[in-house]
Amino acid sequence: MSPDDAPLLAVDGLVKRFGGFRALDVLSFNMRAGEILGLVGPNGSGKTTCINVISGLYRPDGGAICFEGRSIGRFAAHRLVHAGINRTFQVPRPFLTLTVRENVEIARAYGRNRNGAADVGALLSSLDLAAHAEQPASALNSAHQKMLDLARALATGPRLLLIDELAAGLNPAELERVAGKLKELARSGIALLVVEHLMGFIDQITDRIIVMNAGKEIFEGRLADAARNPQVVEVFLGDENAA
Amino acid sequence: MPPDAPPLLEVAEVAAGYRRLQVLWGVDLNIHERESVVLLGPNGAGKTTLLKAIMRLVDIWAGRVAFAGEDITRLRTDQRVRRGIVYMSEASGFPGLSIEENILIGAQFLSWESARKRIDELYAIFPALAERRRAAAGSLSGGQRKMLGIAKALAGNPRLLVMDEPSSGLSPRFVKEVIGALAQFRQQRLALLIAEQNVKFLALADRVYTLDNGRIGFSGPVSAMQQNDVLRRAYFGLH
C-alpha cells in the first residue's frame, strides 16, 4: 500500500459491551480522507455506539482505533477533538442562552483549530444560519439546531467528522442543501462517517456503505447492491411489498 | 363517510405563538372520523406549534378548536387526552421506567383487562419492544425510543392520534411497519394527524395540508398535490 492509500481511520475488531449486551461485536472498517461512508442498519444495531466510541464518549472494551496512524482508542473526547475528530449529535445540546455565534465561537476556541481562525461568519452563512447569528440558540427550530451542531463541530477544524442523523426531520429541499454541503466538505478533504435512515439521502452522498445488525457488519459496498442483499432487505430495508 | 358529516376535529381561525412571536395566523383544518391527514411544510412553518395548539401545549390566542362536536378550546391537555386525542411528540417516554411501564402509562385510562389486551397487540407489532419489556427505556437507542413513543401513544386506544415526525430516526423497514400498523388501527376507528417530511407517509393520507409561514397553503387530496408542479418540486424533491 502506498502512503497515499493509508487509511485515515482504521477500526479493527471494535467491541463495546453494556452489561451482558454487546452493542459492538467485533466491528472493523477503514476510511480514507475525503470519503463519505454511510453507516446504516436497524434501530438499536450499534450505529450511534460506534460514533460514541470513536469520538471518545465511551471507552471500547476491545479492538483498536487508529487515526492518521496513531492508536487513539483510549483518548478522551477533548483530546480527540484536538487530534482532528469531531461529531454531531442526534439530539443537539447547544448552550441555549448563548447566541448562535457565541456557540460557534466557543467551539472554535475550545477546539484549538489548527487551520487558524475559522471564519465564524462564513461558516454560519454556509449553513444558512447567518440570519440567526445574534439570536439565542433556544430560539432555533430543530432543523436549525442541527445545523448549529454541525457548525460547532466544523469550527474545531476536524479531518474526520462523525454525523449522527443530521437529515432526520428535514424536508426534500433542505435535504438537497445539506447533501450538497456534506459533499463540499468531503471535497475539501474531510472524511465523513454518516449515520442516516433516509436512503435517498445516503444514495446521493455516499459511494460506499456499511450495514450493521446487532453490533456486527453484515454488508459493505454500494447501496444499490445492498438493496439486492436478502439479509439487508430482511433486517433493515424491509420488503417493498410489506407496507 | 358522507362529506357533510361533522368533522371529528375542527380547527377554526386559530392563532398561536410564543410570548410576542406569533407563529400561527388564522389556521383552519378539519379531520373526519377515521380520516388520515398529513401536514407538510418547511421547518419553521409552524407544524409543531399547530399540533401543540391542538393539544393546548401552547396557548391558543384566538380561534376555536372543537372535538366530536364539543368546543375544547379552553380545555386542559389532560382533559383533551381523556376525550381521545393523544399526542406523540418528537421525544417522549420516561427513561427511568421500563418499556412496559411506559406503555402502561399510555394505557392509563383503560381498564386493566383492556390495557393488557392492547399491550399484547402492540407487542405483536413491535417485537423489539416485547423482547426488552423489562429494560429501562433509557437503555434504548434513539430510534427504539421513537418506537416506544408510538406504542405508548397507541396504547390508550385514541380516536385521534396527533404525531410529530413519527418517521425521523426510524429504519426504512420500521417506517414501513409503522405505516402498516397505523393503517390497521385505522380499520378500528383511529383518525390521524401527522406532521411529516417523509413522503412515504402520504400512502396513508386521505388529505394533505401544507403550512407555510403559519398559514395553510394547499389543502386537498394527495393526487391534486402531485398534479401541482410547484408543490411537487417543494415536497417530493429528493425521494
Contacts between the chains, C-beta under 8 A, distances in Angstrom:
chain1	res1	chain2	res2	distance
A	18	B	139	7.2
A	40	B	171	7.9
A	41	B	171	7.2
A	42	B	171	4.8
A	42	B	173	6.8
A	42	B	174	7.2
A	43	B	128	7.2
A	43	B	141	5.6
A	43	B	142	7.7
A	43	B	143	3.0
A	43	B	144	4.9
A	43	B	146	7.5
A	43	B	147	6.7
A	43	B	169	7.5
A	43	B	170	6.4
A	43	B	171	5.4
A	43	B	174	6.1
A	44	B	128	6.7
A	44	B	140	6.9
A	44	B	141	4.3
A	44	B	143	6.8
A	44	B	144	4.8
A	48	B	141	6.2
A	48	B	142	6.5
A	90	B	142	4.8
A	90	B	169	6.9
A	91	B	91	7.2
A	91	B	142	7.4
A	141	B	43	5.3
A	141	B	44	4.8
A	141	B	48	8.0
A	142	B	43	6.9
A	142	B	90	7.1
A	143	B	43	3.6
A	143	B	44	7.3
A	144	B	43	7.2
A	144	B	44	7.5
A	165	B	142	7.2
A	165	B	168	7.7
A	165	B	169	5.8
A	168	B	165	7.7
A	168	B	168	3.8
A	168	B	169	5.2
A	169	B	43	7.1
A	169	B	90	7.5
A	169	B	165	5.3
A	169	B	168	4.6
A	169	B	197	6.2
A	170	B	43	6.8
A	170	B	197	6.3
A	171	B	40	7.6
A	171	B	41	7.7
A	171	B	42	5.5
A	171	B	43	6.8
A	171	B	197	4.7
A	171	B	234	7.7
A	171	B	235	6.9
A	171	B	237	7.9
A	172	B	197	7.5
A	172	B	199	7.7
A	172	B	234	7.5
A	172	B	235	6.3
A	172	B	236	6.4
A	172	B	237	3.1
A	172	B	238	4.5
A	172	B	239	6.4
A	173	B	42	7.0
A	173	B	234	6.1
A	173	B	237	5.6
A	174	B	42	7.0
A	174	B	43	6.5
A	175	B	237	7.1
A	175	B	238	5.0
A	176	B	237	5.9
A	176	B	238	5.9
A	179	B	238	7.6
A	197	B	143	7.4
A	197	B	169	6.5
A	197	B	170	6.1
A	197	B	171	5.5
A	197	B	172	6.5
A	197	B	175	7.7
A	198	B	198	7.7
A	199	B	172	5.9
A	200	B	238	4.8
A	200	B	239	5.0
A	201	B	238	6.7
A	204	B	238	6.9
A	235	B	173	7.2
A	236	B	171	5.7
A	236	B	172	6.7
A	236	B	173	5.7
A	237	B	172	5.0
A	237	B	173	5.8
A	238	B	171	7.8
A	238	B	172	5.8
A	238	B	173	3.0
A	238	B	174	7.5
A	238	B	175	7.8
A	238	B	176	4.4
A	238	B	177	6.9
A	239	B	176	7.8
A	242	B	173	7.8
A	242	B	176	5.1
A	242	B	177	7.2
A	242	B	180	6.7
A	243	B	175	7.9
A	243	B	176	3.5
A	243	B	177	6.9
A	243	B	179	4.8
A	243	B	180	4.6
A	243	B	183	8.0
A	243	B	200	7.9
A	243	B	203	7.2
